[in-house]
Amino acid sequence: MATGAAAQGAKIGAVNVDRILRDSTPAKAATAKLEQEFSKREKELQTLAAQVKSASEKLEREAPTLPESQRVSRQRQLVDQDRELQRKQREFQEDLSLRRNEGLQQVLEKVNRVLKQVAENEKYDLIVQEAAYINPKLDITDKVIEALNNAK
């Protein structure tokens, strides 16, 4: 009973972290940096995939007229190229995932610092980051995004 009475005077806020990570300037900058960093490799992979597909289609067209040894040789080459493509795609996805997580962690650290500043400046007793429902009167996501965008 005493806990309920103490909580009645508490100032509570809630934020939507997903929206902050989508709409804030630092999050957008991290995403743009990631895209710039990986765009060249992605284009190279797309080119390589197109080459493998083209070689496969060419082999399918020419297979009936090729001598057995040449057909088998080209099939092996195609399998090797495809294996190499898959390896490079896996490495790309792993590197991208790792860098995305690193960037996300940096943005989350900034978000938490700004969130703490907002809480201290506006005298919040509790700020909830994940909730099934947030009453719009308690939602301070816009304040946090604004503070984050203005932070150095």
HELIX and SHEET records of a PDB file:
HELIX    1   1 ALA A    2  GLN A    8  1                                   7    
HELIX    2   2 VAL A   17  ASP A   23  1                                   7    
HELIX    3   3 THR A   25  GLU A   62  1                                  38    
HELIX    4   4 ALA A   63  THR A   65  5                                   3    
HELIX    5   5 GLU A   68  ASN A  121  1                                  54    
HELIX    6   6 THR A  141  ASN A  150  1                                  10    
SHEET    1   A 2 ILE A  12  ALA A  14  0                                        
SHEET    2   A 2 LEU A 126  VAL A 128  1                                        
END                                                                             
